[in-house]
Amino acid sequence: MASGAGINVGVQNVDPSPTMTNVTATSSGEGTGVYNENSSPTIRQSKLSGTFSLELLSGGNLKVADTQLVGSVVVDSGTLQCFGNYDQNMNEVTCP
């Protein structure tokens, strides 16, 4: 479990391409659960929450499957592939 304070980011990926499974990433206050810049991570079966549950900036190819997304999903540039994601009310969340 990761929680952000100060810069308000639960997990920050800059340049790497990790596989994240069963991760809980929460940003306190206004912020981002998982922030990705120039990275291509794969996120599975996790819970991401914050003002923005997920951000993809400056390129990359992000894949997210079977994950709870609580908060907005932002894609500035890059590719986001989603499958089976849902919000806190179990409603489907689609890729922007």
N, C-alpha and C positions, 0 to 999 in steps of 0.2 A: 504494500500500500504506500502510495506517495501523496503527500499533501503539500501544496504550495503556500507560501506566505512571503511577504516582501515583494518579490516580482510577480507573485500570484500565478505560478505555473506548477502544476502537479508533476509532469514529466516533460522535459525539453529534449527533442532530438534535432541536432544540428549536424548535418552531413552523414550520420550513420544510417544503417538500414536494419534495425533490430527486429526480431520477432518477439512480440509481447503477448503472452497468454495468461489469462486469469489475473490481470492487473486491475487494481482500483486506483485511479488517478483523480484526485479532487483538488480543485483550487478554492481557497478560502476567499470570500469577498468577490470582487470583480476579477476575473482572470480566466485561465484556460486549463482544462484538464490535461490534454496532451497537445503540445506545440511542436510542429514539424517544419523545419526549414532546410531545403536542399536535401531531404532525406526520403527514403522509401521504405518505411516500416510496414510490417504486417501485424495487425492487432486482432486477436481472437478472444472470444468469451471473456470480455472485460467489462468494467464499469468506468466511464469517463464522465466527469461532471465539473461544471463551472459556468460562468456566464457564457463561455464558449466551451462546449465539451471537447471540441476538436478543431484545430487550425492547421491548414496546409498553406505555407507561404514559400515563394521563391523556387517553385518546381518540386519535382519528386513524384513518385507514384505510391500513394498510400492505399492500402487494402485493409478494410475493416469488416469483420464478420461476426455475427452472433454476439453483438456487444450492446450494452445499455448506454445510450448517449443522452445525458441530461444537460441541456443547454444547446445553444445554436452551433451549427457546423459551418465553418468558414473555409472556403477555398479561394485563395488569392490567385495562385497559379499552380499548375501541376494537375495530376490526375487522381481522382478519388474513386475507388471501386468499393461498393457496399453490397452486403448480402445478409439478410436476416437481422438487421439492427432494429432496436426499439427504444422507446423513451420510458420514463418512470411510471407511466400508466399502461405500459405494455402495448402502446400504439406503434405502428411501423414508422421508422425513420428512413427516409430515402435520401440519396445523395443529392447535393445541390448541383 
